[in-house]
């Protein structure tokens, strides 16, 4: 079975909250803020091990995440040296025999802003999140992406653009999900930046 490239995202500067979230949930080497980072998602999932091996044999990047779920595999690699991360990505693309544009363009499955979240709703989210707490009365942004790993891009660009709190991000599975909280105006700015970043990704239609 051939391996298809679903997500390929280079982040030139991993933002502090996203770096902290990855460190909370990963089983590999923790990234620190402002390192360069690469997210790759492929199908079928088990082929991700071959791509991880290729990247580590050819460069000095460190892996934070390696996940194989039912249909897809995803990895995250990072380094303070942007050139090393770029080289790791090039090695992965060469192993797959494709260019970056072979990736699937992100599809925004849902985009929701909840204004002045209710206390009991906030409590439920606070029980299941791996990031910051959401406080009753704050606004909540939820973005759902396909393929899933593009949720990391949305999170990173939103954090660059606005003073918001990263509640949770899940870049693995059938759909990626991002939850951000903050004041109404900051959430609006975060949504604008995240959606613009997703819409700016080139690639193939699914």
C-alpha positions, 0 to 999 in steps of 0.5 A: 500500500502506498503512503500518502501525505496528509499534513506537512506543517513547518512552524518557524517559532513554536509559541510558548503555550503550544510548546507547553501543551506539547510537553504536557501530552508528549512522550518524547523530547520536550520542546521549549518556546520558539524552537522550529517545529515540524508536524507530519501526518500520513496514511496508513499510520504505521508508515510513520515509524519509517519516516521518523527513522529517516528524519533521525538518521539524517538530522539532529532534530528531536522528536516530541510526538509519535502517534499511530491511531486507527487510520493515520500516523503523526509525528512532531520534530523540533530543533533550535536550528531551523535548518535542521528541521527543514532538512528533516522535512526534506528527508521525509519528503524524499523518502515518500517520493513527493513534494510538500504540495502533495499534502492535503489542503486543510478543510475547516470542519467547524468554526465556532465562537461562544460568547460569555461561556456559562459556568457549568460549560466552563467546568466541563471543559476544565475537567477534560483540558490539558492546557489553561483553565477557561473562566466563566464569562470568557469567550471560547473559540473552537476550530475543527480541522481535517486533516487533524494535524493542521490544528497545531498550525491554527493554534500557533498562529492564533497565539502569535496574533492574540492574547488568548489562552490555549485550553486544548489542542488535539492534532491527531485522528480523523479531525483536529480540534483547537480550543482557545479562550479569552476576551471577546476582542482577542478571540476574534483576532485569534480566529481571524489569524488561525483561519487565515493560516489554514486557508493559506496552506497550499496542497491537494484537495481531498 
